[in-house]
Amino acid sequence: MEMINVTGIPVSKFVQQTPSATWSIVHGRGKFLLFDVTILIDGKNEVVYPNDVEYSADLNSITITFSQPRSGFVSLVDYDTGVQPL
């Protein structure tokens, strides 16, 4: 996973090169992260909503599920607002 720093906010990029209906992302940060899922559709990168997203109990990994195999990437943004997703 590639890590960059955008205006002081840690951002990492997970790439799923082989099409899969389930993407398992281990980020190791122990907290909820904001993220965008981008896949290639008709030759263009498109941000999409997966069918399901699950955080591990220890908040160190995310499992993203699609209805069919996809390849693409996830941008993970570290934030500390104290707000917990539902």
C-alpha positions as a Python dict, from the first residue, in 0.01 Angstrom:
ca = {
    (1, 'M'): (0, 0, 0),
    (2, 'E'): (138, 339, -101),
    (3, 'M'): (131, 615, 165),
    (4, 'I'): (133, 986, 81),
    (5, 'N'): (73, 1300, 286),
    (6, 'V'): (-173, 1554, 147),
    (7, 'T'): (-165, 1888, 335),
    (8, 'G'): (-77, 1710, 660),
    (9, 'I'): (-344, 1439, 624),
    (10, 'P'): (-215, 1081, 583),
    (11, 'V'): (-359, 919, 268),
    (12, 'S'): (-282, 570, 143),
    (13, 'K'): (-372, 395, -179),
    (14, 'F'): (-461, 24, -201),
    (15, 'V'): (-453, -121, -554),
    (16, 'Q'): (-653, -432, -650),
    (17, 'Q'): (-496, -535, -980),
    (18, 'T'): (-662, -876, -1020),
    (19, 'P'): (-1043, -853, -1052),
    (20, 'S'): (-1211, -983, -736),
    (21, 'A'): (-1560, -953, -583),
    (22, 'T'): (-1398, -917, -237),
    (23, 'W'): (-1113, -679, -159),
    (24, 'S'): (-932, -722, 175),
    (25, 'I'): (-738, -417, 284),
    (26, 'V'): (-508, -431, 586),
    (27, 'H'): (-414, -75, 685),
    (28, 'G'): (-303, -133, 1046),
    (29, 'R'): (-419, 204, 1180),
    (30, 'G'): (-667, 73, 1440),
    (31, 'K'): (-940, 324, 1353),
    (32, 'F'): (-1214, 409, 1105),
    (33, 'L'): (-1090, 566, 782),
    (34, 'L'): (-1268, 761, 510),
    (35, 'F'): (-1228, 605, 167),
    (36, 'D'): (-1318, 626, -202),
    (37, 'V'): (-1340, 318, -425),
    (38, 'T'): (-1241, 376, -788),
    (39, 'I'): (-1279, 119, -1067),
    (40, 'L'): (-1223, 130, -1442),
    (41, 'I'): (-1551, 146, -1639),
    (42, 'D'): (-1542, 181, -2018),
    (43, 'G'): (-1185, 309, -2006),
    (44, 'K'): (-1253, 573, -1738),
    (45, 'N'): (-1187, 577, -1364),
    (46, 'E'): (-1520, 598, -1180),
    (47, 'V'): (-1582, 636, -806),
    (48, 'V'): (-1836, 370, -703),
    (49, 'Y'): (-2019, 243, -396),
    (50, 'P'): (-1946, -121, -312),
    (51, 'N'): (-2226, -360, -214),
    (52, 'D'): (-2089, -401, 138),
    (53, 'V'): (-1810, -270, 362),
    (54, 'E'): (-1697, -435, 685),
    (55, 'Y'): (-1438, -312, 934),
    (56, 'S'): (-1254, -573, 1139),
    (57, 'A'): (-1321, -578, 1515),
    (58, 'D'): (-977, -426, 1581),
    (59, 'L'): (-1030, -160, 1306),
    (60, 'N'): (-704, -260, 1133),
    (61, 'S'): (-862, -388, 811),
    (62, 'I'): (-1155, -330, 576),
    (63, 'T'): (-1333, -584, 355),
    (64, 'I'): (-1510, -438, 51),
    (65, 'T'): (-1757, -654, -146),
    (66, 'F'): (-1892, -608, -499),
    (67, 'S'): (-2164, -798, -687),
    (68, 'Q'): (-1907, -903, -950),
    (69, 'P'): (-1527, -914, -973),
    (70, 'R'): (-1367, -569, -1007),
    (71, 'S'): (-1019, -422, -1018),
    (72, 'G'): (-925, -68, -921),
    (73, 'F'): (-802, 119, -617),
    (74, 'V'): (-909, 255, -280),
    (75, 'S'): (-790, 589, -140),
    (76, 'L'): (-787, 572, 242),
    (77, 'V'): (-788, 899, 437),
    (78, 'D'): (-690, 913, 804),
    (79, 'Y'): (-915, 1143, 1003),
    (80, 'D'): (-965, 1211, 1373),
    (81, 'T'): (-1304, 1374, 1412),
    (82, 'G'): (-1420, 1139, 1690),
    (83, 'V'): (-1730, 1058, 1485),
    (84, 'Q'): (-1794, 685, 1445),
    (85, 'P'): (-1965, 559, 1124),
    (86, 'L'): (-2291, 374, 1177),
}
